[in-house]
Amino acid sequence: MLKKAIHTIVFIMLVQIISAQNVTKQPNIVLILADDLGWADLQCYGSTFYETPNLDKLASMGIRFNNAYASCPVCSPTRASILTGKYPIKTGVTDWIQGRQYNGKAAVYEKLVTQPFNYFLQPEEETIAEAAMKNNYKTFIAGKWHLGEEEKNWPESNGFQINKGGFSKGAPAGFKNDTTGAFFTPYNNPRLTDGAKGEYLTDRLTNECISFMEENKNQPFLLFYSLYAVHNPLQAPVDLIKKYQAKKLALNIPDSLRFRKNEPWMKFEKGWKQRVVQDNAVYAAMIENMDNNIGRILKKIETLGLDSNTIIVFTSDNGGLSTAEGSPTSNGLLKAGKGWLYEGGIRVPFIIKWTDKIKAGKVSEIPISSVDIFPTLYQAMCKKELINKAVDGEDIVRLIANEKKNMGRTLFWHYPHYSNQGGKPGAAIIANGLKLILNYEDKSIELYNLKNDVEERNNVAAVNKNIVAKYQLVLENWLRDNKAKFPIPNPDYNPNFKMDTAIMDK
């Protein structure tokens, strides 16, 4: 009897130990979000000027998506989508905060005026950080927030227990010159103390991420590295800039071939021009510095013995900045860039490494979106299916498990704003490799077959009227069902506008 009792006690203890081990087996999550990084800005996506060995290695250890999209062509809406799994049309954050027409006024060449939208992530929205906290995760953000002007709407009120650097601004503040302020300390950031002279922001935020992982290696954690890089202002360590200046000189590309300057949409603002060559030395230096720091994070995960139980997600919040504000990058074959509903504005790099679930070295053509991040991570943390019909995204692991079925997946966009980069208000739908864009100014339709025209050169709407009617109906029903807000006519619109006589409201 005594022996039997001892066996029973031992069995119970083993069950308890196994149960405890299962609890600790909750995967750690490292979500890395670059700012304004274009689809063609990584070597593994085709860049021959920028150098990204660590991100290329990450792609080789996980899965790289060729048809990944941001839910909006500008930052704040995409960031809200990542946190909630909802399209911007549902969160109400449909433009960067506070937006181009924040004062209710439009430029005289803009036919429409934007209606007010949400200037912060609403308190009732459940974020991935709040879901993580409910499942006993330690939550942390380093870097950009840009989802609320007031302190009460910053990360600490949205599930992040530790916040290093996230506040109202959408870019590093306090710029003074190329080596002081903004990306170089002093940061003028209420959530980040200044560093030693010469300290670089991306390096510092990586240090904060590493410290967090070291302190929390024995419990499940959610680390959101929300990079300020590679957003303007363009600043980088001098040694890296010199490296790429030499590389640029070796290419010997004349300025006449570097930019496209004479397209009709460019006539409204002097700073609008489209870069078609990647050779900006400072931007390239920022990318290499970012990649080096991501390499430090990957190495620390490995050193801490967390490699096999950590999900790593890397993506960008919108397409590369190629048509304004210095136009620092080119999106390769893709049309336009940040601020546009063309592929250059919404198609982004997207990599996931998950040792237990995803085969290394895979490249997928499944269309995925930033709205898919929330349900994917929720499923991983909670070990149960997400039951929330308001969430638009899907679990990426399930999508790739049935790749053939999901190749024709439908994705939506509603961007009722003018962007600072020349983009105009509109909506879009992608399904079965076809993309329809509805322009709000004149209700015109564009249709592109992305399978053989990723450059969006050939608008085939006129010769595919049945397809246009079908896709337009689906898109308009989606807009109606989600109570889309549309811009209204601009009473000050001047069809005879000329740039040299205009007074712009900025």
C-alpha positions in Angstrom: 0.0 0.0 0.0 2.8 2.3 0.9 4.6 1.6 -2.4 1.4 2.3 -4.3 0.9 5.6 -2.4 4.4 6.6 -3.3 3.9 5.8 -6.9 0.7 7.8 -6.9 2.4 10.8 -5.4 5.2 10.6 -7.8 2.8 10.4 -10.7 0.9 13.5 -9.5 4.2 15.4 -9.1 5.2 14.5 -12.6 1.9 15.7 -14.0 2.3 18.9 -12.1 5.8 19.4 -13.5 4.7 18.7 -17.0 1.8 21.1 -16.6 4.1 23.8 -15.3 6.4 23.2 -18.2 3.5 23.5 -20.7 2.6 26.9 -19.1 6.2 28.1 -19.5 6.1 26.9 -23.1 4.1 29.9 -24.1 6.1 31.3 -27.0 7.9 34.6 -26.6 7.0 37.2 -29.2 9.3 39.7 -30.9 7.5 41.9 -33.3 9.7 44.3 -35.2 8.1 47.0 -37.2 10.2 49.2 -39.5 9.0 52.7 -40.4 8.7 53.6 -44.1 10.8 50.7 -45.2 9.9 49.7 -48.8 9.2 46.3 -50.3 12.4 46.4 -52.4 14.6 47.7 -49.6 16.1 44.4 -48.5 18.6 42.3 -50.3 16.3 39.2 -50.1 13.6 41.3 -51.9 16.0 42.4 -54.6 17.9 45.4 -53.5 21.5 45.5 -54.9 22.5 48.8 -53.1 21.3 48.3 -49.5 22.9 45.6 -47.3 20.7 43.6 -45.0 22.5 40.3 -44.1 20.7 39.8 -40.8 17.2 40.2 -42.2 18.2 38.0 -45.1 19.3 35.4 -42.6 16.1 35.7 -40.7 14.2 35.1 -43.9 16.3 32.0 -44.6 15.3 30.7 -41.1 11.6 31.4 -41.5 9.2 32.4 -44.2 9.3 35.4 -46.5 6.1 36.7 -48.1 6.2 38.2 -51.6 2.6 39.5 -51.5 2.4 41.1 -48.1 0.6 44.4 -47.6 0.2 47.2 -45.1 -3.4 47.9 -44.4 -2.8 51.6 -45.3 -0.3 53.5 -47.3 0.6 55.7 -44.3 1.7 54.8 -40.8 -0.8 55.4 -38.0 -3.7 53.4 -39.5 -1.4 50.4 -40.2 -0.1 50.5 -36.6 -3.6 50.5 -35.3 -4.3 47.5 -37.5 -1.3 45.6 -36.3 -2.4 46.1 -32.7 -6.1 45.2 -33.2 -6.3 43.0 -36.2 -8.8 45.4 -37.8 -8.8 47.4 -41.0 -8.5 51.2 -40.5 -12.1 51.6 -41.6 -13.1 49.9 -38.3 -10.6 51.5 -35.9 -11.5 54.9 -37.4 -7.8 55.8 -37.6 -7.7 56.2 -41.4 -4.8 58.7 -41.8 -1.5 59.5 -40.0 -2.2 61.5 -36.9 -3.2 64.3 -37.3 -3.3 64.2 -41.0 -2.7 66.6 -43.9 -6.0 68.4 -43.6 -6.1 68.3 -39.8 -7.4 71.9 -39.7 -10.4 71.1 -42.0 -8.8 73.0 -44.9 -7.7 71.6 -48.2 -5.1 72.8 -50.7 -6.7 74.8 -53.5 -5.8 72.0 -56.0 -7.5 69.3 -53.8 -11.1 68.6 -55.0 -12.2 67.1 -51.7 -12.0 67.8 -48.0 -11.5 64.9 -45.5 -14.1 64.3 -42.8 -12.7 64.1 -39.2 -11.3 60.7 -38.2 -10.1 59.2 -34.9 -6.9 60.9 -33.7 -6.1 58.1 -31.2 -6.7 54.4 -30.7 -10.0 54.1 -29.0 -9.9 52.7 -25.4 -12.4 50.0 -26.2 -10.1 48.4 -28.8 -8.3 45.3 -27.4 -4.7 45.4 -28.4 -2.3 42.5 -28.8 -0.5 43.8 -25.7 -3.7 43.7 -23.6 -4.4 40.2 -24.8 -0.8 39.2 -23.9 -1.2 40.7 -20.3 -4.3 38.6 -19.8 -2.2 35.5 -20.7 0.5 36.4 -18.2 3.0 37.9 -20.6 5.3 40.8 -19.7 4.7 43.5 -22.4 7.2 46.0 -23.7 7.5 48.6 -26.5 10.6 50.4 -27.7 10.2 53.1 -30.3 7.4 54.8 -32.2 3.8 54.9 -31.1 2.0 57.7 -33.0 -1.5 56.7 -32.0 -2.5 59.5 -29.8 -1.5 63.1 -29.1 -2.4 63.1 -25.4 -0.4 61.1 -22.8 -3.5 59.2 -21.8 -3.5 57.5 -25.2 0.1 56.4 -25.2 1.3 52.7 -24.9 0.9 52.4 -21.1 -2.8 52.8 -21.6 -2.9 50.2 -24.3 -1.4 47.2 -22.6 2.3 47.9 -22.6 3.8 47.7 -19.1 7.1 49.2 -20.2 7.4 51.9 -22.7 10.8 53.1 -24.0 10.4 55.9 -26.5 6.7 55.8 -27.6 4.7 59.0 -27.5 2.8 61.3 -29.8 5.4 62.0 -32.5 5.6 60.0 -35.7 9.3 60.7 -36.1 12.3 61.4 -33.9 12.0 64.9 -32.3 14.4 67.7 -31.6 16.4 67.7 -34.9 19.2 70.2 -34.8 21.8 69.0 -37.4 23.1 65.9 -39.0 24.7 64.7 -35.7 22.6 66.3 -33.0 18.9 65.8 -32.1 16.3 63.5 -33.6 18.2 60.2 -34.3 21.1 61.5 -32.2 20.8 62.4 -28.5 19.4 64.6 -27.1 16.1 62.9 -28.2 13.6 65.4 -26.8 11.4 62.3 -26.0 9.4 62.2 -22.7 9.6 58.4 -22.7 13.3 58.1 -23.3 16.2 59.6 -21.3 19.0 61.2 -23.3 22.2 59.2 -23.8 25.9 60.0 -24.0 27.0 62.4 -26.6 26.8 60.8 -30.1 24.4 58.0 -29.1 22.2 56.9 -32.0 18.5 56.2 -31.4 18.3 52.9 -33.2 21.3 51.6 -31.2 19.8 52.9 -27.9 16.4 51.3 -28.5 18.1 48.0 -29.3 19.9 48.2 -26.0 16.6 48.7 -24.3 15.2 45.6 -26.1 18.2 43.5 -25.1 17.9 44.6 -21.4 14.2 43.7 -21.4 14.9 40.2 -22.7 17.7 39.6 -20.2 15.4 40.7 -17.3 12.4 38.6 -18.5 14.0 35.5 -20.0 12.3 33.2 -17.5 8.8 34.3 -18.3 6.8 34.7 -21.6 7.1 38.2 -23.0 5.8 40.3 -25.9 8.5 42.7 -27.2 7.3 45.2 -29.8 10.3 46.9 -31.4 8.6 49.8 -33.2 11.6 51.3 -35.0 11.7 55.0 -35.9 14.1 54.1 -38.7 14.1 54.5 -41.6 11.7 57.5 -41.4 12.9 61.1 -42.0 15.0 62.9 -40.9 17.7 61.1 -42.7 20.6 60.7 -40.2 23.0 57.9 -39.7 26.4 57.1 -38.3 29.2 58.8 -40.3 31.2 55.7 -41.0 28.3 54.0 -42.6 27.4 57.1 -44.7 31.0 57.2 -46.0 30.8 53.5 -47.0 27.7 54.1 -49.1 28.9 57.4 -50.5 31.8 55.4 -52.0 29.3 52.8 -53.3 27.2 55.5 -54.9 30.2 57.0 -56.6 31.1 53.6 -58.0 27.6 53.3 -59.6 28.2 56.7 -61.4 24.5 57.3 -62.1 23.7 60.8 -63.4 20.9 62.8 -61.6 18.9 62.8 -64.8 18.4 59.0 -64.4 17.9 59.1 -60.7 14.5 60.8 -60.6 11.4 60.9 -62.7 10.2 64.6 -62.5 7.7 65.4 -65.2 4.5 63.3 -64.6 1.2 65.2 -64.3 0.7 64.6 -60.6 4.0 66.2 -59.7 2.9 69.7 -60.9 1.2 70.6 -57.6 4.2 70.7 -55.2 7.9 71.4 -55.8 9.1 68.6 -53.7 7.2 65.9 -55.6 9.5 63.7 -57.7 9.9 59.9 -58.0 13.1 58.2 -57.3 13.8 55.3 -59.6 17.3 54.3 -58.4 18.4 53.2 -55.0 21.6 55.1 -54.2 20.9 57.4 -51.3 23.9 57.0 -49.0 22.3 58.2 -45.8 19.2 56.1 -46.3 21.3 53.1 -47.1 23.4 53.7 -43.9 20.2 53.8 -41.8 19.1 50.5 -43.3 22.4 48.8 -42.5 22.4 50.2 -39.0 18.8 48.9 -38.5 19.8 45.5 -39.9 22.9 45.4 -37.6 20.7 46.1 -34.6 18.2 43.5 -35.6 21.1 41.1 -35.8 22.0 42.0 -32.2 18.5 41.1 -31.1 18.6 37.8 -32.9 21.9 37.0 -31.4 20.7 37.8 -27.9 17.6 35.6 -28.4 20.0 32.8 -29.3 22.4 33.5 -26.4 19.6 33.4 -23.9 18.5 30.0 -25.1 15.1 31.4 -26.3 15.6 30.7 -30.0 13.3 27.7 -30.3 10.5 29.2 -28.3 10.4 32.7 -29.8 8.2 33.9 -32.7 9.9 36.7 -34.6 7.8 38.9 -37.0 9.3 41.6 -39.2 7.5 44.0 -41.5 7.0 47.7 -42.4 4.1 50.1 -41.8 3.8 51.3 -45.4 5.7 51.3 -48.7 9.0 53.2 -49.2 9.1 57.0 -49.4 9.8 57.5 -53.1 7.7 60.4 -54.3 8.2 63.3 -51.8 10.1 64.6 -48.8 13.5 63.9 -50.5 12.3 60.7 -52.1 15.1 58.7 -50.4 14.3 55.2 -51.9 12.9 53.5 -55.0 10.4 50.7 -54.7 11.9 48.8 -57.7 9.3 47.5 -60.1 6.4 48.8 -57.9 4.4 51.9 -58.9 4.6 55.0 -56.6 5.3 54.7 -52.9 4.2 55.8 -49.4 0.9 57.6 -49.5 -0.4 55.9 -52.6 -2.8 52.9 -53.1 -0.5 51.6 -55.9 1.7 48.7 -55.0 4.7 50.9 -54.0 2.6 52.4 -51.3 1.1 49.3 -49.7 3.2 46.2 -50.6 5.8 45.6 -47.8 8.5 43.1 -46.7 7.1 40.5 -44.3 9.1 37.8 -42.6 8.2 35.3 -39.8 10.4 32.9 -38.0 8.6 30.3 -35.9 10.7 27.2 -35.3 7.8 24.9 -34.2 5.3 25.9 -36.8 7.0 27.2 -40.0 9.5 25.4 -42.2 12.7 27.3 -42.7 13.6 28.9 -46.0 10.0 29.0 -47.4 8.9 31.8 -49.7 5.1 32.3 -50.0 2.9 34.0 -52.6 -0.2 34.1 -50.3 -1.6 37.6 -50.0 -1.3 38.6 -46.3 -1.9 41.9 -44.5 -0.9 43.7 -41.3 -4.3 42.8 -40.0 -3.2 39.2 -39.8 -0.6 39.8 -37.2 -3.0 40.1 -34.3 -4.9 36.8 -34.8 -1.6 35.0 -35.5 0.0 36.1 -32.3 -3.2 35.8 -30.3 -3.5 32.1 -31.4 0.1 31.5 -30.4 -0.2 33.1 -27.0 -3.7 31.8 -25.9 -3.5 28.4 -27.5 -7.1 28.8 -28.7 -9.0 30.2 -31.6 -9.8 33.9 -31.7 -13.5 34.4 -31.6 -14.1 38.0 -32.5 -16.0 38.7 -35.7 -14.8 42.3 -35.6 -11.2 41.2 -36.3 -10.5 41.2 -40.0 -7.2 39.3 -40.0 -6.6 35.5 -40.2 -4.0 33.3 -38.5 -1.1 33.2 -40.9 -0.1 29.7 -39.9 -3.5 28.4 -41.0 -3.2 30.4 -44.2 0.1 28.8 -45.2 -1.1 25.3 -44.2 -3.5 25.5 -47.1 -1.6 27.7 -49.5 -3.4 26.7 -52.7 -6.8 27.5 -51.3 -5.7 30.9 -49.9 -3.9 32.3 -53.0 -7.0 34.1 -54.2 -7.6 35.8 -50.8 -9.4 39.1 -50.7 -7.9 42.2 -49.1 -9.4 45.8 -48.8 -8.3 49.4 -48.4 -10.1 52.6 -47.7 -8.0 55.7 -47.7 -10.2 58.8 -47.9 -7.4 61.3 -47.7 -4.8 63.2 -49.7 -1.3 62.2 -48.7 1.8 64.4 -48.3 3.4 62.3 -51.1 0.9 63.0 -53.9 -1.6 60.2 -53.3 -5.3 60.8 -53.6 -8.4 59.6 -51.8 -9.6 56.2 -52.8 -10.4 52.5 -52.0 -9.0 49.3 -53.3 -9.6 45.6 -53.4 -7.3 42.7 -54.3 -8.6 39.2 -55.0 -7.4 36.4 -57.2 -4.4 38.4 -58.4 -6.6 41.3 -59.7 -6.6 44.7 -58.1 -9.3 47.3 -58.5 -8.8 50.9 -57.4 -11.8 53.3 -56.9 -10.8 56.9 -57.1 -13.0 59.2 -54.9 -12.3 62.4 -56.8 -14.0 61.4 -60.0 -15.3 57.8 -59.3 -12.9 56.5 -62.0 -11.9 52.8 -61.9 -8.5 51.2 -62.4 -8.0 47.4 -62.8 -4.7 45.7 -62.8 -3.7 42.0 -63.2 -0.9 41.8 -60.7 0.1 38.3 -61.8 1.6 39.7 -65.1 1.6 43.5 -64.4 3.0 44.1 -60.9 4.2 47.5 -62.2 0.5 48.5 -62.7 1.3 49.9 -66.2 -1.8 48.6 -67.9 -5.3 49.6 -66.7 -7.5 46.9 -68.1 -10.8 48.2 -66.7 -12.2 49.2 -70.1 -11.9 45.7 -71.5 -13.0 43.8 -68.4 -16.3 45.4 -67.6 -17.9 42.3 -66.1 -14.9 41.9 -63.7 -15.0 45.6 -62.8 -18.7 45.4 -62.0 -18.2 42.4 -59.8 -15.2 43.7 -57.9 -16.7 47.2 -57.6 -19.9 45.7 -56.1 -17.9 43.8 -53.5 -15.8 46.8 -52.6 -18.7 49.2 -52.3 -20.7 46.7 -50.2 -17.7 46.4 -47.9 -17.5 50.2 -47.6 -21.2 50.4 -46.9 -21.2 47.6 -44.3 -18.3 49.3 -42.5 -19.9 52.7 -42.5 -17.1 54.3 -44.5 -16.6 58.1 -44.2 -16.0 59.8 -47.5 -14.5 63.2 -48.2 -16.7 66.0 -49.3 -16.3 68.7 -52.0 -13.7 71.4 -51.3 -15.5 74.8 -51.6 -12.1 76.5 -52.3 -11.1 74.1 -55.1 -9.4 76.0 -58.0 -9.2 74.0 -61.2 -6.9 76.7 -62.7 -4.3 76.3 -59.9 -0.7 77.0 -60.7 2.0 76.1 -58.3 3.8 79.4 -58.3 0.7 81.4 -57.3 -0.7 79.0 -54.7 -0.8 79.6 -51.0 -0.6 76.2 -49.4 -2.3 75.4 -46.1 0.2 73.2 -44.2 
